Amino acid sequence: MPNALKVIAKLLRSRDDDSEDNDAALVQAVLRGERIAFDQLVIRYHKLAYRLAYRMVQQTELAEDIVQDCFIKVWQQAGQWQPAQGKFSTWLYQIVRNRSLDVLRSASHRYNEPLGVEDEPEAPQQIAAVFEHQQQQVQFQQALGLLKIDQRTAVALVYQTGLSNKAAAQVMDLQLKAFESLLARAKSRLKQNLGESNER
């Protein structure tokens, strides 16, 4: 168990470090079957992976299922990630995007579920403020749902997961200029959708 102890020590030293500095070491530990390293990757990336999946499929339970499937794939196929080709997060988001697209292509799902609890403020101070926030979130979600799936994905990658345009373009397998053009169209359409929503 000395390897596991080394991983634990490294994780304790980096528990407040959300950077990807030690992703390679964690993935190597996963390849050796060390569950604690896998758990650390899940803790680090679950929320961001969920946000991307949720923005794409727009159903809480479905997004959770997608993320669970994706982390199972990470556990089983961690060796497919090549650090020289990009960050671990980029590889993970590609897995999430591809799985979400697979789910969206299946005809048996509908995607009009209202926002889940996770999108609401955690500690509301005033009922009026909470109500207004919820209405804004619902309007935003409805406007986002009217976007084409590639536009919705672009918005989610940049604004939900915090990826740079370059990294998001890599996830979507697009040239940077093509991605930036897609994102600009998405933002323009989103603004238009929000405007139409406010006029009602």
ABEGO torsion letter per residue (X at the ends): XAAAAAAAAAAAAAAABABAAAAAAAAAAAAAGBAAAAAAAAAAAAAAAAAAAAAAAGBAAAAAAAAAAAAAAAAAAAAABBAAAEBAAAAAAAAAAAAAAAAAABAABBBABBBBAAABBABBABAAAAAAAAAAAAAAAAAAAABBAAAAAAAAAAAAAGBBAAAAAAAAGBBAAAAAAAAAAAAAAAAAAAAAAAAX
